Amino acid sequence: MATYLIGDLQGCLTELDQLLAEVAFNPSRDQLWLTGDLVARGPDSLGCLRRVIALGDAATTVLGNHDLHLLAVAHGIRHPKAADRVDEILQAADRADLLYWLRHQPLLAEHEQHGFAMSHAGLPPQWSLDQAREAARLAEAELQSPRYRQRLQQMYGNQPDYWQPELAETEQLRYTINAFTRMRLCHPDGRLDFAHKAGLSEAPTALKPWFELRHDHQDPPLIFGHWAALEGKCDTAGIHALDTGCVWGGSLTLLCWESGERIATPCPVYA
């Protein structure tokens, strides 16, 4: 039995299949964990959704910002982004089943045996893992409730950028979703910054990556995607970056948890 972790798919089904074939992935014995953003800019978002769903309990994924945006588009809350390729999902005969499944995926997942935690963008500096777990469960319950359309509409916006227990319910939901799915850089006091999306060499000196500001917490190994500009490189011990820019002409990367080996397959420029 092996546990494999893969970065953002973004609709890159061919590359996913290549990696799974290379490691002879067998869903009857192996596990696949994905960092979210199954859909959006690549050529086969519909195929990626169907492939992951078909793996059943052998696959675990967390929600990414593109996954949540697809849900908002599907329910008439937002328009598709210009570069998105999600029409096949919206027109699919099994559209309702696909969207229902996607809406019921977690923001934070933890591996019972290996002890690692995974979210799409990471964990904000202010939260302990216990706080992150509680916030995730509350937000997931709202996204899975009869109020989900309203909650999808309310998730948009960059404020609040700082967590406080006295935040209104809607503000707590927005902060939670932003922290788990959009975060990259933070101010030294833990405030989230959404203006800068490039790599660390181009970041303002006053900002730090979220993982460099978690020194006050006793974290398990943390797995994240989302930040393609890092190219899968993170020097902070116990933090594993897996988005290597598949859809941008980089590669799709697979990490075998047991051996620590990384395997990458190159990708054309799709976006």
matplotlib code that plots the C-alpha trace (Angstrom):
import matplotlib.pyplot as plt

x = [0.0, 1.3, 0.0, 0.5, -0.1, -0.6, -0.7, -3.3, -4.8, -6.6, -8.2, -4.9, -6.3, -3.6, -0.8, -2.7, -3.2, 0.5, 1.6, -0.8, 0.4, 4.0, 3.5, 1.1, -1.6, -4.1, -7.2, -7.7, -4.6, -3.2, -4.4, -4.4, -4.6, -5.1, -4.5, -7.6, -8.3, -9.3, -10.9, -10.5, -7.8, -6.7, -8.3, -10.4, -11.9, -14.9, -12.6, -10.6, -13.8, -15.1, -11.7, -11.3, -14.9, -14.6, -11.7, -14.2, -12.6, -9.2, -9.1, -9.2, -9.3, -9.7, -11.5, -9.5, -10.5, -11.2, -13.4, -15.5, -15.7, -17.1, -19.8, -20.6, -20.7, -22.9, -25.4, -25.6, -23.7, -20.7, -19.6, -16.9, -13.4, -12.2, -9.6, -11.7, -12.7, -15.7, -18.5, -18.3, -19.1, -21.9, -23.5, -22.8, -25.7, -24.3, -23.7, -25.9, -24.1, -20.7, -21.4, -23.0, -19.9, -17.6, -19.6, -19.2, -15.4, -13.5, -11.4, -9.0, -8.2, -6.0, -4.4, -5.3, -2.2, 0.5, -0.6, -0.2, -2.8, -3.7, -5.5, -5.4, -3.5, -2.2, -2.9, -3.0, -0.5, -3.1, -4.7, -3.5, -4.4, -7.3, -8.6, -8.2, -10.0, -13.0, -13.2, -13.0, -15.9, -18.1, -17.5, -17.9, -21.3, -22.5, -21.4, -23.2, -26.4, -29.5, -28.0, -25.1, -26.1, -26.1, -22.8, -21.2, -22.3, -20.9, -17.5, -16.2, -14.1, -10.7, -12.0, -11.7, -8.0, -7.4, -9.1, -11.0, -13.5, -16.0, -16.3, -19.8, -20.8, -20.5, -17.1, -15.9, -17.0, -15.2, -12.0, -12.0, -12.5, -9.9, -7.4, -7.8, -8.0, -6.5, -3.7, -0.1, 1.7, 1.0, 1.9, 4.1, 1.0, -0.7, -3.0, -3.6, -2.4, -4.1, -2.3, 0.8, 0.7, 4.3, 7.2, 9.1, 11.9, 9.3, 7.4, 7.7, 10.1, 7.4, 5.4, 6.2, 4.9, 2.3, 4.5, 7.3, 4.9, 3.8, 6.7, 4.5, 2.5, 3.3, 2.2, 2.1, 3.5, 1.4, 0.6, -0.6, -0.9, -2.2, 1.0, 2.4, 5.1, 6.9, 7.5, 7.0, 10.0, 9.6, 12.6, 10.5, 10.7, 7.6, 5.9, 5.3, 4.4, 3.0, 1.6, 4.3, 2.3, 1.0, -1.5, 1.1, 3.6, 5.3, 4.7, 2.3, 4.0, 3.3, 4.9, 5.0, 4.6, 6.3, 9.5, 9.6, 10.2, 8.8, 7.8, 6.9, 5.5, 5.8, 2.8, 2.1, 0.9, -2.8, -3.7]
y = [0.0, 3.5, 7.0, 9.4, 13.1, 15.2, 19.0, 21.1, 19.2, 22.2, 19.9, 18.2, 14.6, 13.3, 14.2, 12.7, 9.4, 9.4, 9.7, 7.1, 4.7, 5.4, 4.3, 1.5, 3.1, 0.5, 1.9, -1.4, -0.9, 2.6, 6.1, 9.3, 12.7, 15.8, 19.5, 20.8, 22.9, 19.8, 22.0, 25.2, 26.1, 22.7, 20.8, 18.2, 19.4, 17.2, 14.1, 15.1, 15.3, 12.0, 10.2, 11.3, 10.5, 7.1, 6.3, 6.4, 6.0, 5.6, 9.3, 12.3, 15.9, 19.3, 22.3, 24.9, 28.4, 27.2, 24.4, 26.9, 29.3, 26.6, 26.0, 29.7, 29.8, 26.7, 28.3, 31.6, 33.6, 34.4, 34.3, 32.0, 33.5, 34.1, 31.4, 28.8, 25.6, 24.4, 24.4, 20.6, 20.2, 22.7, 20.9, 17.3, 15.0, 14.1, 17.8, 17.7, 14.7, 16.2, 19.5, 17.8, 15.7, 18.7, 20.8, 18.0, 17.9, 19.3, 22.4, 20.6, 16.9, 14.9, 11.5, 9.3, 7.0, 9.3, 12.3, 15.0, 17.7, 19.0, 22.2, 23.9, 27.1, 26.3, 27.3, 31.0, 32.1, 33.0, 29.5, 26.4, 23.2, 22.8, 26.2, 25.5, 22.2, 23.8, 26.7, 24.2, 22.0, 25.1, 26.4, 22.9, 22.5, 25.8, 24.9, 21.5, 23.0, 24.3, 27.8, 26.9, 29.3, 32.2, 31.1, 30.8, 34.3, 35.6, 34.1, 36.7, 39.6, 40.3, 41.4, 40.6, 39.8, 39.2, 36.6, 37.7, 35.6, 38.5, 38.5, 38.2, 34.8, 35.9, 37.4, 34.3, 32.2, 34.5, 34.6, 30.8, 30.1, 32.8, 31.3, 27.8, 28.4, 31.8, 32.6, 33.0, 35.9, 37.5, 40.6, 40.0, 40.3, 37.5, 39.6, 38.0, 39.7, 39.0, 41.5, 39.5, 36.1, 35.8, 33.9, 34.8, 36.7, 39.2, 39.6, 42.9, 42.5, 43.3, 40.2, 36.6, 33.3, 31.9, 28.9, 31.1, 32.6, 29.4, 29.0, 29.4, 26.3, 22.6, 21.5, 18.1, 17.9, 20.3, 19.7, 22.5, 23.4, 26.7, 28.6, 27.6, 30.3, 28.4, 25.6, 23.1, 24.5, 25.2, 25.2, 25.2, 21.8, 19.8, 21.9, 20.3, 22.5, 20.4, 22.9, 22.9, 24.9, 22.0, 24.2, 26.9, 24.8, 23.5, 20.0, 17.9, 16.5, 13.4, 12.7, 9.2, 9.8, 6.6, 7.0, 10.8, 10.4, 13.0, 12.2, 15.0, 14.9, 17.9, 19.8, 22.0, 25.6, 25.2, 28.6]
z = [0.0, -0.9, -0.3, -3.2, -3.1, -6.2, -6.8, -8.5, -11.5, -13.1, -15.7, -16.7, -17.0, -19.4, -16.9, -14.0, -15.8, -16.8, -13.2, -11.9, -14.6, -13.8, -10.1, -11.0, -8.8, -7.6, -5.9, -4.1, -2.1, -2.7, -1.7, -3.7, -2.0, -4.1, -3.1, -4.8, -7.9, -9.8, -12.5, -14.4, -16.9, -18.4, -21.3, -19.4, -16.1, -16.6, -17.0, -13.9, -11.8, -13.1, -12.6, -9.0, -8.1, -9.7, -7.3, -4.4, -1.0, -2.6, -3.3, -1.0, -2.2, -0.6, -2.1, -4.0, -5.1, -8.6, -7.4, -5.3, -8.2, -10.4, -7.9, -7.9, -11.7, -11.8, -9.5, -11.4, -8.7, -10.9, -14.5, -15.7, -15.9, -19.4, -19.2, -17.5, -19.5, -17.5, -20.1, -20.4, -16.7, -16.9, -19.8, -18.6, -18.1, -14.7, -13.8, -10.6, -9.3, -10.0, -8.3, -5.3, -4.8, -5.2, -2.7, -0.1, -0.2, 2.8, 3.1, 5.5, 5.4, 7.8, 7.3, 10.2, 9.9, 8.6, 10.5, 7.8, 7.2, 3.7, 2.5, -0.8, 0.3, 3.8, 7.4, 8.4, 11.0, 13.6, 13.8, 15.6, 13.9, 16.4, 15.4, 11.7, 12.1, 13.9, 11.3, 8.4, 9.8, 10.3, 6.8, 5.3, 7.1, 5.6, 2.1, 2.4, 4.0, 2.2, 2.5, 0.2, -2.6, -0.2, 1.3, -2.1, -2.9, 0.5, 0.1, -2.4, -1.1, 0.5, 3.9, 6.7, 6.3, 10.0, 12.2, 15.3, 17.2, 17.3, 13.5, 12.2, 10.9, 7.2, 7.8, 9.6, 6.6, 4.1, 6.1, 6.5, 2.8, 1.8, 4.3, 3.1, -0.6, -1.6, 0.9, -0.1, 1.6, 5.0, 6.9, 10.0, 12.3, 10.3, 8.1, 4.7, 1.6, -1.8, -4.0, -4.7, -6.5, -7.8, -6.3, -3.1, -5.0, -6.2, -3.0, -1.0, 1.9, 4.4, 3.5, 4.4, 3.1, 5.5, 6.4, 7.7, 10.2, 11.9, 14.2, 17.3, 16.4, 16.8, 13.4, 11.8, 8.3, 6.1, 2.4, 0.1, -3.5, -5.0, -5.2, -8.6, -8.6, -5.8, -8.3, -5.5, -3.5, 0.2, 2.6, 5.8, 7.5, 7.4, 4.7, 1.3, -1.7, -4.5, -7.1, -9.8, -12.5, -14.5, -16.4, -17.0, -18.8, -15.7, -14.5, -12.5, -9.4, -7.4, -4.0, -2.5, 1.2, 2.3, 0.3, -0.1, -3.8, -6.1, -9.7, -12.2, -15.7, -17.9, -19.2, -22.2, -21.7, -21.4, -19.8]

ax = plt.figure().add_subplot(projection="3d")
ax.plot(x, y, z, "-o")
ax.set_aspect("equal")
plt.show()
